[in-house]
Amino acid sequence: MTSTSFKQSIFNKRMLICIFTGFSSGMPLFVLYQLVPGWLRSEGVSLTEIGLFSLIGIPYVWKFIWSPLLDRYSLPVLGRRRSWMLATQVLLLCSIACFGYINPSTDIWTVAYLAAAVAFFSASQDIVLDAYRRELLPDNELGLGNSIHVQAYRLSGLVPGSLAFILADHISWQSVFIIVAAFMLLGILLTLAVKEISDEKLAPKTLEQAVVLPFKDFINREGLKSAGLILAFLFLYKLGDSMATALQTPFFIDMGFSKTEIGVVAKTASLIAMTVGLAVGGIVMIKLSINKALWLFGVVQIVSILGFAALAEIGHNTYALAFAMGFEYLGVGLGTAAFTAFIARATNPAFAATQFALFTALTALPRTFANATTGVIVEQIGWTNFYFLCTCLAVPGMLMLFKVAPWHDDKQTENSSTLESETNK
């Protein structure tokens, strides 16, 4: 690759859009998985109850059920993708702000209902943002574009996971949630600024086509056995680190760190690690294949989990906190970037919403159901053994790479040659 094409791959409008899609997509998730658990713990809610709050992520698992509706229909304005993007972002802005008006110690079920609503709006936003990004990026930019998207996705966690906790030491939780919700305006501005990309000619003509053709296309392209292996890999690859980060904020609080320490030390280290990860990950994803990135970043991802086990033994130490968080953000961020690029490569742009929703739903399964048990596990075996367990659970996903992404084979998923004829029937 020449230096000119290298610069063109990095410095273009499509990469800028990926920054905004990543930020808008990640913000609501980190509200649910970092800010809400930390808020509940500071209000005296038990670890077991907080762990069960992982079940509010069920919409992320089942989003492929209603994704055909978003593939088939559009709202009256802005087009098939942008209309749903705007609707979900406005709903997220309003619903996140509502958390501040609830007292979790006396009305925990209202918190649960509202969190479920935020998860539904967030999952719906992810459907259309993923589809828009798949239509936006040419195949040769999938690696870098998704790497940038993922790093921006994790960067957004600094708002609910850092800024919010710093503010919570000085202002009310009500004001904190309103300020955090206001960051969804970035996503709204993106939606209004970009152009619609989706080709209406490739859109499913009926709801039946929107439901059936995405699955038929995937199986026809991959074959039944290969498709099954890919789906198993999507479930296993992020299992270990998903569980490891499920109770991250309560873990820090149990280690004796103040909300300001969590906000300043942990998240500053995360920001530095993400900056390094974006530079390293972007270059690696351009220079190497997606398959090789899955191997390299997957190893770093597993090792990074052990940083939390070390912190559990060390206890209250700001340097150890900074190291554990920085290493985790670097390792897991890089692994997620390669993983997301693999998912994008496996999708057909014509059915991007439904196929992307199905694949990412499988990756959300461990975050939702396995994570619901994390509070119980920690209370039974302690934090250190819990992180050793998470490290072991990350290994099977790496072993699956021998089948789905061999080091020396970088198969580019191609669209089915029969797609257009099937769609136009």
C-alpha positions in Angstrom: 0.0 0.0 0.0 1.4 3.4 -1.0 1.7 6.3 1.4 -0.9 8.2 -0.5 -3.5 5.4 -0.4 -2.6 4.8 3.3 -3.4 8.5 4.1 -6.6 8.3 2.0 -7.7 5.2 4.0 -7.3 7.1 7.3 -8.2 10.7 6.5 -11.5 10.7 4.8 -15.1 11.6 5.6 -16.1 8.0 6.1 -13.7 7.6 9.0 -15.0 10.8 10.6 -18.6 9.4 10.4 -17.4 6.2 12.1 -16.2 8.2 15.1 -19.7 9.7 15.5 -21.5 6.3 15.0 -19.2 4.7 17.6 -19.7 7.4 20.2 -23.5 7.5 19.7 -23.7 3.7 19.8 -21.6 3.2 22.9 -22.9 6.0 25.1 -26.3 4.3 26.1 -24.6 0.9 26.7 -22.1 2.4 29.1 -24.9 4.2 30.9 -26.5 0.8 31.5 -23.3 -1.1 32.3 -21.2 1.4 34.1 -23.1 4.4 35.3 -26.3 2.7 36.5 -24.4 -0.1 38.4 -22.2 2.5 40.1 -25.2 4.7 40.9 -27.0 1.7 42.4 -24.0 0.6 44.4 -23.5 4.0 45.8 -27.2 4.0 46.9 -26.7 0.8 48.8 -28.1 -1.8 46.3 -26.6 -5.3 46.7 -24.2 -6.9 44.2 -26.6 -9.7 43.5 -29.3 -7.3 42.5 -26.9 -5.2 40.4 -25.7 -8.4 38.7 -29.3 -9.3 37.8 -29.5 -5.9 36.1 -27.5 -7.5 33.3 -30.8 -9.0 32.2 -31.9 -5.6 31.0 -29.6 -6.2 28.1 -32.0 -8.7 26.7 -33.0 -6.3 23.8 -29.4 -6.5 22.6 -29.8 -10.3 22.3 -33.2 -10.3 20.6 -32.8 -7.3 18.4 -32.7 -9.4 15.3 -36.4 -10.1 15.8 -37.5 -6.6 15.0 -34.5 -5.7 12.8 -36.4 -6.8 9.6 -39.0 -4.1 10.3 -36.2 -1.5 10.2 -34.8 -3.1 7.0 -38.2 -3.1 5.4 -39.9 0.1 6.5 -38.8 3.7 7.1 -40.4 6.7 8.8 -41.8 9.6 6.6 -38.6 11.7 6.7 -34.8 11.3 6.2 -34.8 7.9 4.5 -34.7 4.2 5.5 -31.6 4.4 7.9 -31.5 8.0 9.0 -35.2 8.2 10.0 -34.8 5.4 12.5 -31.4 6.8 13.7 -33.1 10.1 14.6 -36.1 8.5 16.3 -34.0 6.2 18.6 -31.5 9.0 19.5 -34.2 11.4 20.6 -35.8 8.6 22.7 -32.5 7.8 24.3 -31.8 11.4 25.2 -35.2 11.6 27.0 -35.1 8.2 28.7 -31.5 8.5 30.0 -32.4 11.9 31.6 -35.3 10.2 33.4 -33.0 8.1 35.6 -32.2 11.1 37.8 -35.8 11.4 38.9 -36.0 8.0 40.5 -34.9 6.9 44.0 -33.3 3.4 43.5 -33.4 2.5 47.2 -37.2 2.7 47.3 -38.2 2.2 43.6 -35.8 -0.4 42.1 -38.4 -1.8 39.7 -39.0 1.6 38.1 -35.2 1.7 37.5 -35.4 -1.7 36.0 -38.3 -0.8 33.6 -36.6 2.4 32.5 -33.3 0.6 32.0 -35.1 -2.0 29.8 -36.5 0.9 27.7 -33.1 2.4 27.3 -31.7 -1.0 26.3 -34.5 -1.4 23.7 -33.9 2.1 22.2 -30.1 1.5 22.3 -30.4 -1.9 20.6 -32.7 -0.4 17.9 -30.2 2.5 17.3 -27.4 -0.1 17.0 -29.4 -1.9 14.3 -29.5 1.1 12.0 -26.1 2.5 12.8 -24.5 -0.9 12.1 -26.4 -1.1 8.8 -25.5 2.5 7.8 -21.8 1.9 8.6 -21.8 -1.4 6.5 -23.3 0.5 3.6 -20.9 3.4 4.1 -17.6 1.5 4.1 -16.1 -0.3 1.0 -14.7 -3.7 1.8 -11.1 -2.5 1.9 -12.0 -0.1 4.7 -13.9 -2.4 6.9 -11.0 -3.1 9.2 -9.9 0.5 9.8 -13.5 1.8 9.8 -14.7 -0.6 12.4 -11.5 -0.2 14.4 -12.2 3.6 14.6 -15.9 2.9 15.4 -15.0 0.6 18.3 -12.4 3.0 19.8 -15.0 5.8 19.6 -17.5 3.4 21.1 -15.3 2.8 24.0 -14.3 6.5 24.2 -17.9 7.3 24.8 -17.7 5.3 28.0 -15.7 8.2 29.5 -18.9 10.2 29.7 -21.0 7.9 31.9 -18.0 6.1 33.3 -15.8 9.0 34.2 -17.3 12.4 33.9 -20.5 11.3 35.5 -18.8 10.0 38.6 -16.6 13.1 39.0 -19.8 15.3 38.7 -21.6 13.0 41.2 -19.2 14.0 44.0 -20.3 17.6 43.5 -23.9 17.8 42.1 -27.0 15.7 42.4 -27.6 12.5 40.5 -30.5 14.1 38.7 -28.2 16.8 37.2 -25.6 14.1 36.4 -28.1 12.0 34.3 -29.4 15.1 32.5 -25.8 16.1 31.5 -25.0 12.6 30.4 -28.2 12.4 28.3 -27.3 15.7 26.5 -24.3 13.9 24.9 -26.8 12.1 22.7 -27.1 15.4 20.8 -23.9 14.5 19.1 -25.6 11.5 17.5 -28.6 13.6 16.5 -26.3 16.1 14.8 -24.6 13.3 12.9 -27.9 12.0 11.7 -29.0 15.4 10.4 -25.6 16.1 8.8 -25.0 12.9 6.8 -26.6 11.6 3.6 -28.8 8.5 3.2 -26.7 5.7 1.6 -29.0 2.7 1.5 -30.2 1.6 -2.0 -33.9 1.4 -2.0 -33.7 -0.9 -5.0 -32.0 -3.5 -2.8 -34.4 -3.1 0.1 -36.7 -6.0 0.8 -40.0 -5.6 -1.0 -42.1 -7.4 1.6 -41.8 -8.1 5.3 -41.5 -11.8 4.5 -38.4 -11.1 2.3 -37.0 -8.9 5.1 -37.2 -11.9 7.5 -36.3 -14.8 5.3 -33.7 -13.5 2.8 -31.0 -12.4 5.3 -30.8 -15.9 6.8 -31.0 -17.6 3.4 -28.3 -15.4 2.0 -25.9 -16.1 5.0 -26.4 -19.9 4.8 -26.1 -20.0 1.0 -22.8 -18.0 1.1 -21.2 -19.9 4.0 -22.7 -23.4 3.9 -24.6 -24.9 6.8 -21.6 -26.2 8.7 -19.4 -23.1 8.3 -22.3 -20.9 9.2 -22.8 -22.9 12.4 -19.1 -22.5 13.3 -19.2 -18.8 12.7 -22.3 -18.4 15.0 -20.6 -20.4 17.8 -17.4 -18.3 17.4 -19.5 -15.1 17.7 -20.8 -16.3 21.0 -17.5 -17.5 22.5 -14.9 -14.9 21.4 -16.0 -12.1 23.8 -17.4 -14.3 26.6 -14.4 -13.9 29.0 -13.9 -10.2 28.8 -17.7 -9.5 28.8 -18.0 -11.2 32.2 -14.8 -9.5 33.4 -16.1 -6.0 32.8 -19.7 -6.7 33.9 -19.2 -5.5 37.5 -16.2 -3.2 36.8 -17.5 -0.1 38.7 -18.8 -2.1 41.8 -15.4 -3.9 41.8 -13.6 -0.5 42.0 -15.9 0.7 44.8 -15.3 -2.5 46.7 -11.6 -2.0 46.4 -12.1 1.3 48.3 -11.7 3.8 45.4 -13.7 7.0 45.6 -16.0 8.1 42.7 -13.5 10.8 41.9 -10.6 8.3 41.7 -12.7 6.1 39.5 -13.5 9.0 37.3 -10.0 10.6 37.1 -7.4 7.8 37.5 -9.1 4.8 35.9 -10.7 6.7 33.0 -7.6 8.9 32.2 -5.6 5.7 31.9 -8.4 4.3 29.7 -8.2 7.4 27.4 -4.5 7.1 27.0 -4.8 3.4 26.2 -7.6 4.0 23.7 -5.5 6.7 22.0 -2.6 4.2 21.7 -5.0 1.5 20.7 -6.5 3.6 17.9 -3.1 4.3 16.4 -1.8 0.8 16.8 -5.1 -0.9 15.9 -5.7 1.3 12.9 -2.2 0.6 11.4 -2.4 -3.1 12.1 -5.9 -3.4 10.6 -4.6 -1.8 7.4 -1.3 -3.7 7.2 -2.6 -7.1 8.3 -5.6 -9.1 7.5 -8.7 -9.3 9.7 -7.9 -12.9 10.5 -4.4 -12.1 11.8 -5.8 -9.2 13.8 -8.2 -11.6 15.5 -5.4 -13.8 16.6 -3.0 -11.0 17.8 -5.6 -8.9 19.5 -7.4 -11.9 21.0 -4.2 -12.9 22.9 -3.8 -9.4 24.3 -7.5 -9.4 25.2 -7.2 -12.5 27.3 -4.0 -11.4 29.1 -5.6 -8.0 29.9 -8.2 -9.7 32.1 -5.5 -10.8 34.5 -4.8 -7.1 35.3 -8.1 -7.1 37.3 -7.0 -10.2 39.2 -3.8 -8.4 40.1 -5.7 -5.4 41.2 -8.0 -7.5 43.4 -4.9 -8.8 45.2 -3.1 -5.4 45.5 -6.2 -3.6 46.7 -6.5 0.2 46.9 -3.6 1.5 44.8 -4.1 4.2 42.2 -1.1 3.0 40.1 -2.4 -0.5 39.9 -5.9 0.9 39.1 -4.4 2.9 36.2 -2.4 0.0 34.9 -5.4 -2.5 35.1 -7.8 -0.1 33.3 -5.3 1.0 30.7 -4.3 -2.5 29.8 -7.9 -3.6 29.7 -9.0 -0.8 27.4 -6.0 -1.5 25.1 -6.5 -5.3 25.0 -10.3 -5.5 24.9 -10.6 -2.5 22.6 -8.2 -4.0 20.0 -10.0 -7.4 20.3 -13.4 -5.8 19.8 -12.1 -3.8 16.8 -11.0 -7.0 14.9 -14.1 -8.8 16.0 -16.4 -6.1 14.7 -14.6 -6.0 11.4 -15.0 -9.8 11.1 -18.8 -9.4 11.7 -19.0 -6.7 9.1 -17.1 -8.8 6.6 -19.6 -11.6 7.2 -22.6 -9.4 6.3 -24.2 -8.6 3.0 -24.8 -4.8 2.7 -28.3 -5.5 1.2 -29.4 -7.1 4.5 -27.0 -5.3 6.8 -29.6 -4.4 9.5 -30.9 -8.0 10.1 -27.6 -9.9 9.6 -25.6 -7.4 11.7 -28.3 -7.5 14.4 -28.2 -11.4 14.4 -24.5 -11.5 14.7 -24.1 -8.8 17.3 -27.0 -10.3 19.2 -25.0 -13.5 19.6 -22.1 -11.5 21.0 -24.4 -9.9 23.5 -25.7 -13.3 24.9 -22.8 -13.7 27.4 -23.0 -10.0 28.4 -26.7 -10.5 29.2 -27.2 -14.0 30.6 -23.8 -15.0 31.8 -23.2 -11.6 33.4 -26.4 -11.9 35.3 -24.6 -14.6 37.4 -21.5 -12.6 38.0 -22.7 -11.0 41.3 -23.5 -14.4 42.7 -20.2 -15.9 41.5 -18.1 -13.0 43.0 -19.9 -13.3 46.4 -19.1 -17.1 46.4 -15.5 -17.2 45.2 -14.2 -13.6 45.5 -12.9 -11.1 43.0 -9.5 -12.7 42.3 -10.8 -16.2 41.5 -13.6 -14.6 39.5 -11.1 -13.0 37.1 -9.1 -16.2 36.8 -12.4 -17.9 35.8 -13.1 -15.1 33.2 -9.6 -15.7 31.7 -10.3 -19.4 31.3 -13.6 -18.7 29.7 -11.9 -16.5 27.0 -9.8 -19.5 25.7 -12.5 -21.5 23.8 -13.2 -18.5 21.6 -9.5 -18.3 20.6 -9.5 -22.0 19.8 -12.4 -21.4 17.4 -10.1 -19.3 15.2 -8.5 -22.4 13.8 -11.8 -23.1 12.1 -13.4 -19.7 11.3 -10.3 -17.4 10.8 -7.1 -19.4 10.1 -3.9 -17.3 10.3 -3.0 -17.9 6.7 -6.5 -17.7 5.2 -8.2 -14.3 4.9 -11.4 -15.2 3.0 -13.4 -12.1 2.0 -17.0 -12.8 2.3 -18.8 -12.0 -0.9 -22.4 -11.2 -1.7 -24.4 -14.0 -3.1 -24.7 -13.9 -6.8 -28.4 -14.7 -6.5 -29.2 -11.8 -4.1 -30.6 -9.3 -6.5 -32.8 -11.8 -8.3 -34.1 -13.1 -4.9 -34.9 -9.6 -3.7 -36.7 -8.6 -6.9 -38.9 -11.7 -7.0 
